[in-house]
Amino acid sequence: MDDLKETVEAPGYSNEEPGMAEPSSNGSGQELSSGSQKKVIAVAISVVSVIVGIVLWQIIGEYFVGNSLFLATPLQTISGIREMWTSGGLQEDLIVSGQEALYGFLIGSAAGIFIGTIIAKNRAAKRVLTPYISGFYATPIIALAPILILWFGLGIWSKVLVVISLVIFPQIINTEAGIRTTDETLRDVARSYGGSTIQIFRKVELWWALPYILAGLRLGIGRALIGVVVGELFGAKAGLGLAIFNAQSEFNMPQLFAGVAIFAVSGIFFTYLLTVLERALTPWASTRA
């Protein structure tokens, strides 16, 4: 397998005929500069889009609706966040909801990758587990959350289990699909170099499936935040979901929108981080047919 890697990556290897001129480095520099400009433009478009959306939200809330009981404006939402922070409740809510989302996301993602790998490599395991995966994936979380909270109480672990139940299944499906669709030619090349089953999995199948796995992680971020809110709405001692429920009960729209905005910003931020990680780890994925 090391011979295969050296053959593909050998820096001195060239298909050019002797005497042919080396390509100019200026072309590569221009391509790099063009790629950087495109990235800057893409980021700028996204930032401008968000700013325009916030401005429209402010205009609609202030001049068309004009009633904070129905629609809180961005400025009123910021004021709600400030009030929650000053009272000291927001800090505790952030810690509790953050722990629930983080633990559930990590455990659910790891378990999903493991189970997805098992069913991709073992047909018997796939036949046994697929009905359960399909059934639980189709079950509305709103039906499972009360049961889990009844079994495990109002602490964070009942919400962690709710988050796991939302994160694990997309990760199973993505991981299994990634490994199953590995290019058979790559497997054959690895076998021709004497690669064992473990080596083929580690050096070929896992890398082929990596874009699928990272896509599953991006899906998991949003589902983890949904799980936190759903779990805390059915019963919690603290958390942003509980804060949203209390604000709704009191018709406190600025604080309700504050909780929603925090979840939205968190989802955007962590999804962006995973997108950057995906581009760094799998630069070849964009060129794959």
KOLTORSE-723612 format. One record per residue (C-alpha): residue number from 1; z, y, x. Coordinates in nm, 3 decimals, always signed. Layout:
N
{NUM, {Z, Y, X}}
...
//
This chain:
289
{1, {+0.000, +0.000, +0.000}}
{2, {+0.068, +0.240, +0.288}}
{3, {-0.284, +0.167, +0.416}}
{4, {-0.419, +0.275, +0.077}}
{5, {-0.227, +0.601, +0.093}}
{6, {-0.340, +0.670, +0.449}}
{7, {-0.703, +0.598, +0.358}}
{8, {-0.698, +0.841, +0.066}}
{9, {-0.495, +1.116, +0.229}}
{10, {-0.610, +1.101, +0.591}}
{11, {-0.653, +1.465, +0.692}}
{12, {-0.928, +1.396, +0.944}}
{13, {-1.153, +1.204, +0.707}}
{14, {-1.483, +1.376, +0.614}}
{15, {-1.797, +1.275, +0.429}}
{16, {-2.008, +1.534, +0.610}}
{17, {-2.283, +1.443, +0.853}}
{18, {-2.230, +1.533, +1.220}}
{19, {-2.341, +1.881, +1.300}}
{20, {-2.295, +2.013, +0.949}}
{21, {-2.115, +2.346, +0.930}}
{22, {-1.755, +2.350, +0.815}}
{23, {-1.700, +2.530, +0.485}}
{24, {-1.581, +2.883, +0.523}}
{25, {-1.213, +2.943, +0.463}}
{26, {-1.301, +3.263, +0.278}}
{27, {-1.420, +3.063, -0.021}}
{28, {-1.088, +2.883, -0.048}}
{29, {-0.905, +3.212, -0.018}}
{30, {-1.116, +3.363, -0.293}}
{31, {-1.056, +3.063, -0.519}}
{32, {-0.679, +3.088, -0.455}}
{33, {-0.684, +3.459, -0.530}}
{34, {-0.883, +3.399, -0.848}}
{35, {-0.638, +3.129, -0.959}}
{36, {-0.342, +3.359, -0.896}}
{37, {-0.506, +3.637, -1.095}}
{38, {-0.565, +3.402, -1.386}}
{39, {-0.199, +3.298, -1.384}}
{40, {-0.086, +3.661, -1.379}}
{41, {-0.320, +3.744, -1.666}}
{42, {-0.195, +3.444, -1.868}}
{43, {+0.168, +3.546, -1.818}}
{44, {+0.087, +3.908, -1.904}}
{45, {-0.085, +3.804, -2.227}}
{46, {+0.218, +3.596, -2.327}}
{47, {+0.459, +3.882, -2.251}}
{48, {+0.249, +4.134, -2.443}}
{49, {+0.225, +3.891, -2.735}}
{50, {+0.605, +3.862, -2.751}}
{51, {+0.651, +4.239, -2.727}}
{52, {+0.397, +4.300, -3.006}}
{53, {+0.572, +4.040, -3.222}}
{54, {+0.912, +4.207, -3.172}}
{55, {+0.768, +4.552, -3.250}}
{56, {+0.606, +4.422, -3.570}}
{57, {+0.934, +4.255, -3.665}}
{58, {+1.117, +4.588, -3.617}}
{59, {+0.859, +4.781, -3.819}}
{60, {+0.851, +4.532, -4.108}}
{61, {+1.231, +4.506, -4.122}}
{62, {+1.292, +4.879, -4.102}}
{63, {+1.008, +5.027, -4.311}}
{64, {+0.886, +4.751, -4.546}}
{65, {+1.199, +4.546, -4.622}}
{66, {+1.464, +4.804, -4.544}}
{67, {+1.756, +4.577, -4.631}}
{68, {+1.952, +4.391, -4.364}}
{69, {+2.075, +4.144, -4.628}}
{70, {+1.724, +4.000, -4.635}}
{71, {+1.584, +4.068, -4.288}}
{72, {+1.772, +4.185, -3.982}}
{73, {+1.565, +4.387, -3.735}}
{74, {+1.563, +4.315, -3.360}}
{75, {+1.799, +4.608, -3.299}}
{76, {+2.039, +4.479, -3.566}}
{77, {+2.012, +4.130, -3.414}}
{78, {+2.107, +4.267, -3.072}}
{79, {+2.399, +4.446, -3.236}}
{80, {+2.504, +4.115, -3.394}}
{81, {+2.496, +3.943, -3.054}}
{82, {+2.708, +4.222, -2.908}}
{83, {+2.965, +4.189, -3.188}}
{84, {+2.984, +3.812, -3.144}}
{85, {+3.026, +3.852, -2.767}}
{86, {+3.294, +4.121, -2.804}}
{87, {+3.495, +3.905, -3.042}}
{88, {+3.493, +3.622, -2.785}}
{89, {+3.346, +3.363, -3.021}}
{90, {+2.995, +3.363, -2.875}}
{91, {+3.112, +3.246, -2.532}}
{92, {+3.282, +2.938, -2.676}}
{93, {+2.989, +2.866, -2.907}}
{94, {+2.743, +2.883, -2.618}}
{95, {+2.951, +2.643, -2.408}}
{96, {+2.995, +2.390, -2.688}}
{97, {+2.632, +2.396, -2.807}}
{98, {+2.509, +2.397, -2.447}}
{99, {+2.711, +2.085, -2.365}}
{100, {+2.586, +1.906, -2.675}}
{101, {+2.223, +1.992, -2.603}}
{102, {+2.246, +1.912, -2.230}}
{103, {+2.426, +1.578, -2.263}}
{104, {+2.208, +1.465, -2.551}}
{105, {+1.887, +1.573, -2.380}}
{106, {+1.968, +1.404, -2.049}}
{107, {+2.096, +1.079, -2.200}}
{108, {+1.819, +1.062, -2.461}}
{109, {+1.544, +1.135, -2.207}}
{110, {+1.673, +0.881, -1.953}}
{111, {+1.712, +0.613, -2.220}}
{112, {+1.367, +0.694, -2.362}}
{113, {+1.199, +0.663, -2.022}}
{114, {+1.378, +0.332, -1.956}}
{115, {+1.296, +0.179, -2.296}}
{116, {+0.939, +0.311, -2.285}}
{117, {+0.890, +0.146, -1.947}}
{118, {+1.032, -0.184, -2.074}}
{119, {+0.805, -0.204, -2.379}}
{120, {+0.502, -0.097, -2.172}}
{121, {+0.557, -0.377, -1.921}}
{122, {+0.683, -0.651, -2.151}}
{123, {+0.490, -0.753, -2.462}}
{124, {+0.777, -0.953, -2.607}}
{125, {+1.011, -0.655, -2.579}}
{126, {+0.747, -0.437, -2.746}}
{127, {+0.715, -0.675, -3.042}}
{128, {+1.093, -0.685, -3.084}}
{129, {+1.166, -0.313, -3.042}}
{130, {+0.863, -0.147, -3.204}}
{131, {+0.981, -0.197, -3.567}}
{132, {+1.319, -0.040, -3.485}}
{133, {+1.158, +0.250, -3.296}}
{134, {+0.914, +0.319, -3.579}}
{135, {+1.184, +0.293, -3.845}}
{136, {+1.441, +0.517, -3.678}}
{137, {+1.176, +0.767, -3.566}}
{138, {+1.063, +0.805, -3.928}}
{139, {+1.419, +0.840, -4.060}}
{140, {+1.508, +1.207, -4.131}}
{141, {+1.783, +1.327, -3.901}}
{142, {+1.944, +1.498, -4.199}}
{143, {+2.022, +1.148, -4.329}}
{144, {+2.166, +1.023, -3.999}}
{145, {+2.375, +1.328, -3.901}}
{146, {+2.645, +1.290, -4.171}}
{147, {+2.687, +0.920, -4.083}}
{148, {+2.726, +0.991, -3.711}}
{149, {+2.974, +1.272, -3.775}}
{150, {+3.172, +1.049, -4.011}}
{151, {+3.187, +0.774, -3.747}}
{152, {+3.253, +0.986, -3.438}}
{153, {+3.437, +1.290, -3.576}}
{154, {+3.389, +1.664, -3.536}}
{155, {+3.393, +1.666, -3.154}}
{156, {+3.089, +1.718, -2.936}}
{157, {+2.998, +1.349, -2.906}}
{158, {+2.888, +1.314, -3.266}}
{159, {+2.645, +1.602, -3.207}}
{160, {+2.539, +1.451, -2.875}}
{161, {+2.440, +1.135, -3.062}}
{162, {+2.244, +1.342, -3.314}}
{163, {+2.057, +1.506, -3.026}}
{164, {+1.993, +1.167, -2.860}}
{165, {+1.850, +1.030, -3.185}}
{166, {+1.596, +1.315, -3.188}}
{167, {+1.508, +1.316, -2.817}}
{168, {+1.482, +0.947, -2.738}}
{169, {+1.191, +0.837, -2.959}}
{170, {+0.924, +1.088, -2.848}}
{171, {+1.017, +1.004, -2.489}}
{172, {+0.981, +0.630, -2.556}}
{173, {+0.638, +0.681, -2.713}}
{174, {+0.513, +0.913, -2.439}}
{175, {+0.637, +0.695, -2.154}}
{176, {+0.493, +0.379, -2.304}}
{177, {+0.157, +0.548, -2.366}}
{178, {+0.144, +0.686, -2.013}}
{179, {+0.208, +0.353, -1.844}}
{180, {-0.013, +0.157, -2.084}}
{181, {-0.314, +0.385, -2.029}}
{182, {-0.301, +0.372, -1.649}}
{183, {-0.654, +0.346, -1.507}}
{184, {-0.716, -0.023, -1.442}}
{185, {-0.932, +0.063, -1.140}}
{186, {-0.629, +0.212, -0.968}}
{187, {-0.430, -0.103, -1.035}}
{188, {-0.711, -0.317, -0.892}}
{189, {-0.730, -0.106, -0.577}}
{190, {-0.354, -0.133, -0.531}}
{191, {-0.369, -0.512, -0.575}}
{192, {-0.652, -0.536, -0.323}}
{193, {-0.424, -0.377, -0.067}}
{194, {-0.154, -0.635, -0.139}}
{195, {+0.065, -0.423, -0.365}}
{196, {+0.338, -0.607, -0.550}}
{197, {+0.416, -0.550, -0.917}}
{198, {+0.700, -0.314, -0.827}}
{199, {+0.486, -0.124, -0.578}}
{200, {+0.204, -0.085, -0.829}}
{201, {+0.449, +0.045, -1.085}}
{202, {+0.617, +0.286, -0.842}}
{203, {+0.306, +0.416, -0.666}}
{204, {+0.041, +0.397, -0.938}}
{205, {+0.167, +0.356, -1.294}}
{206, {+0.467, +0.587, -1.267}}
{207, {+0.261, +0.870, -1.121}}
{208, {-0.013, +0.820, -1.379}}
{209, {+0.248, +0.835, -1.657}}
{210, {+0.430, +1.137, -1.512}}
{211, {+0.235, +1.399, -1.715}}
{212, {+0.315, +1.201, -2.031}}
{213, {+0.683, +1.182, -1.936}}
{214, {+0.703, +1.555, -1.866}}
{215, {+0.528, +1.627, -2.197}}
{216, {+0.796, +1.415, -2.364}}
{217, {+1.063, +1.624, -2.193}}
{218, {+0.905, +1.943, -2.326}}
{219, {+0.907, +1.798, -2.676}}
{220, {+1.268, +1.692, -2.623}}
{221, {+1.385, +2.047, -2.551}}
{222, {+1.297, +2.171, -2.899}}
{223, {+1.424, +1.858, -3.069}}
{224, {+1.754, +1.880, -2.877}}
{225, {+1.814, +2.233, -3.006}}
{226, {+1.729, +2.120, -3.360}}
{227, {+1.975, +1.834, -3.325}}
{228, {+2.253, +2.071, -3.219}}
{229, {+2.199, +2.293, -3.524}}
{230, {+2.174, +2.003, -3.770}}
{231, {+2.482, +1.830, -3.629}}
{232, {+2.694, +2.144, -3.633}}
{233, {+2.587, +2.235, -3.986}}
{234, {+2.736, +1.908, -4.112}}
{235, {+3.066, +1.952, -3.934}}
{236, {+3.191, +2.110, -3.613}}
{237, {+3.486, +2.294, -3.462}}
{238, {+3.267, +2.542, -3.271}}
{239, {+2.906, +2.603, -3.176}}
{240, {+2.609, +2.822, -3.254}}
{241, {+2.508, +2.606, -3.549}}
{242, {+2.852, +2.660, -3.702}}
{243, {+2.825, +3.033, -3.629}}
{244, {+2.490, +3.044, -3.811}}
{245, {+2.639, +2.859, -4.109}}
{246, {+2.938, +3.097, -4.124}}
{247, {+2.712, +3.403, -4.098}}
{248, {+2.497, +3.268, -4.380}}
{249, {+2.804, +3.212, -4.597}}
{250, {+2.914, +3.572, -4.536}}
{251, {+2.559, +3.716, -4.582}}
{252, {+2.588, +3.854, -4.229}}
{253, {+2.218, +3.860, -4.145}}
{254, {+2.248, +4.032, -3.804}}
{255, {+2.472, +3.753, -3.673}}
{256, {+2.266, +3.484, -3.846}}
{257, {+1.950, +3.616, -3.680}}
{258, {+2.146, +3.647, -3.354}}
{259, {+2.219, +3.274, -3.354}}
{260, {+1.859, +3.189, -3.442}}
{261, {+1.728, +3.424, -3.172}}
{262, {+1.949, +3.264, -2.906}}
{263, {+1.813, +2.919, -2.994}}
{264, {+1.456, +3.052, -2.992}}
{265, {+1.492, +3.225, -2.654}}
{266, {+1.658, +2.915, -2.508}}
{267, {+1.372, +2.696, -2.629}}
{268, {+1.110, +2.930, -2.483}}
{269, {+1.291, +2.956, -2.149}}
{270, {+1.353, +2.585, -2.091}}
{271, {+1.009, +2.485, -2.217}}
{272, {+0.856, +2.730, -1.970}}
{273, {+1.064, +2.586, -1.685}}
{274, {+0.943, +2.235, -1.769}}
{275, {+0.584, +2.362, -1.789}}
{276, {+0.618, +2.508, -1.439}}
{277, {+0.771, +2.181, -1.318}}
{278, {+0.485, +1.985, -1.474}}
{279, {+0.225, +2.198, -1.297}}
{280, {+0.406, +2.158, -0.965}}
{281, {+0.451, +1.780, -0.989}}
{282, {+0.120, +1.689, -1.151}}
{283, {-0.149, +1.930, -1.028}}
{284, {-0.412, +1.660, -1.077}}
{285, {-0.343, +1.619, -1.450}}
{286, {-0.555, +1.921, -1.551}}
{287, {-0.862, +1.763, -1.391}}
{288, {-0.814, +1.422, -1.551}}
{289, {-1.082, +1.331, -1.804}}
//
